[in-house]
Amino acid sequence: MIIRQIEERDLAEVAKWEREISKISFGEEAITDLAFHLRKLEKAMIRERSGMLVLDIDGCAAGWMWMSFRVNSVTQETYMQFRSFYVSEPYRGTAGVDELFAAGISFAKQTGAQRIVGHVHVHNLPMRTLYKKYGFMPTHLTMEYSGCGIAGGEEP
């Protein structure tokens, strides 16, 4: 088991994982176009490759994590953002999950980030559990109301 930076040969598989992450996070609003995810990853590799980590098991990509360095526009505080985390089905629940997550935390510390921020969909219990395992605390909750109806329609 090796944790390494993303390589060109990983892009097709990682794009599929990004599509799955999108489905988990955004449901029917998910972007499922593989070409979109491939382009996004290719662009990101140019400027963020150091934070794009792959769990490699026996020469094959088995999981992936993408972390981005961010700056708060108001306070100018720097922090690290977990953008993506995915481990393919046969490796979920294995030591590979923890190895990859710990590598991400280590990467963030090496950059000097004082905080790591991760966003997770309320129904993504496995990721919420992983965050909690590593001491992440919930700080924000997004509330949505979708019962607005059609303009001119009856209000509740």
C-alpha positions in Angstrom: 0.0 0.0 0.0 1.5 3.3 -1.1 0.2 6.9 -0.9 1.4 8.9 -3.8 0.5 12.0 -5.8 -2.0 11.6 -8.7 -0.6 10.7 -12.1 -2.0 10.9 -15.6 -2.8 7.2 -15.6 -5.2 7.7 -12.6 -7.4 10.3 -14.2 -10.0 8.1 -15.8 -10.6 6.2 -12.6 -10.5 9.3 -10.3 -13.0 11.0 -12.6 -15.4 8.1 -12.1 -14.9 8.5 -8.3 -15.5 12.3 -8.6 -18.8 11.5 -10.3 -19.8 9.2 -7.5 -18.8 11.8 -4.9 -21.0 14.3 -6.8 -24.0 11.9 -6.7 -23.5 11.4 -2.9 -23.2 15.1 -2.3 -25.7 16.6 -4.7 -28.2 13.9 -5.5 -30.2 14.8 -8.6 -28.2 18.0 -9.0 -25.0 16.0 -9.4 -22.7 16.6 -12.3 -22.4 13.1 -13.8 -20.6 14.0 -17.0 -17.2 12.2 -16.9 -15.7 14.6 -19.4 -16.4 17.5 -17.0 -14.7 15.7 -14.2 -11.7 14.8 -16.3 -11.2 18.4 -17.4 -11.6 19.6 -13.8 -8.9 17.1 -12.6 -6.5 17.9 -15.5 -6.7 21.7 -14.7 -6.3 21.0 -11.0 -3.2 18.8 -11.5 -1.4 21.9 -12.9 -1.8 23.9 -9.7 -2.8 21.6 -6.9 -1.1 18.2 -7.7 0.8 18.2 -4.4 -2.6 17.9 -2.5 -4.0 15.2 -4.8 -3.2 11.9 -3.2 -3.9 8.4 -4.4 -4.0 5.2 -2.4 -2.1 2.7 -4.6 -2.6 -1.0 -3.8 -0.6 -3.4 -6.0 0.0 -0.7 -8.7 -3.7 0.2 -9.0 -5.5 3.3 -7.7 -7.8 2.1 -4.9 -8.7 5.5 -3.3 -8.1 9.2 -3.6 -8.0 12.4 -1.6 -7.9 16.0 -2.9 -6.8 18.8 -0.5 -6.6 22.5 -1.5 -4.8 25.3 0.3 -7.2 28.2 0.9 -7.1 31.7 2.2 -10.1 33.3 4.0 -10.9 36.4 2.0 -11.9 38.4 5.1 -9.4 37.3 7.8 -6.6 36.3 5.4 -6.3 33.1 7.6 -4.9 30.2 5.6 -6.4 26.7 5.9 -6.6 23.4 4.1 -9.8 22.2 2.6 -10.7 18.5 2.0 -12.2 18.6 -1.5 -12.6 14.9 -2.2 -12.2 11.6 -0.4 -13.0 8.3 -1.9 -12.0 4.7 -1.4 -13.2 2.0 -3.8 -15.6 -0.6 -2.6 -13.2 -3.6 -1.9 -11.0 -1.4 0.3 -13.6 0.4 2.4 -13.2 -0.4 6.1 -9.6 -1.4 5.6 -6.4 0.2 6.9 -6.1 1.9 3.5 -8.8 4.4 4.5 -7.0 5.5 7.6 -3.6 5.6 5.8 -5.0 7.9 3.1 -6.8 10.1 5.6 -3.8 10.4 7.8 -1.6 11.2 4.8 -4.0 14.1 4.1 -3.7 15.4 7.6 0.1 15.1 7.4 0.1 17.0 4.1 -1.9 19.8 5.6 0.4 20.1 8.6 3.5 20.1 6.3 2.0 23.1 4.5 1.7 25.0 7.7 -2.1 25.0 7.7 -3.6 25.7 11.1 -7.0 24.3 10.3 -8.5 21.7 8.0 -12.0 22.2 6.8 -14.1 19.4 5.2 -17.7 19.6 3.9 -19.9 16.6 4.0 -23.5 15.9 3.0 -25.8 15.2 6.0 -26.6 11.7 4.7 -23.0 10.7 4.1 -22.6 8.9 7.4 -19.4 7.0 6.5 -17.5 10.3 5.9 -19.1 12.0 8.9 -17.9 9.1 11.0 -14.4 9.3 9.5 -14.2 13.0 10.2 -15.3 12.4 13.8 -12.8 9.6 14.3 -10.0 12.1 13.5 -11.3 14.8 15.8 -13.1 17.0 13.3 -16.0 19.0 14.9 -19.1 20.2 13.1 -19.1 24.0 12.7 -21.8 24.8 10.1 -25.1 23.3 9.0 -26.7 24.3 5.7 -30.5 24.4 5.8 -32.5 24.2 2.6 -36.2 24.7 1.9 -37.5 23.4 -1.4 -41.2 23.8 -0.9 -41.4 27.2 -2.6 -43.7 26.0 -5.3 -44.3 27.6 -8.6 -44.5 31.4 -8.9 -48.0 32.4 -8.3 -48.8 29.1 -6.7 -50.2 28.4 -3.3 -47.9 29.1 -0.3 -47.8 26.7 2.6 
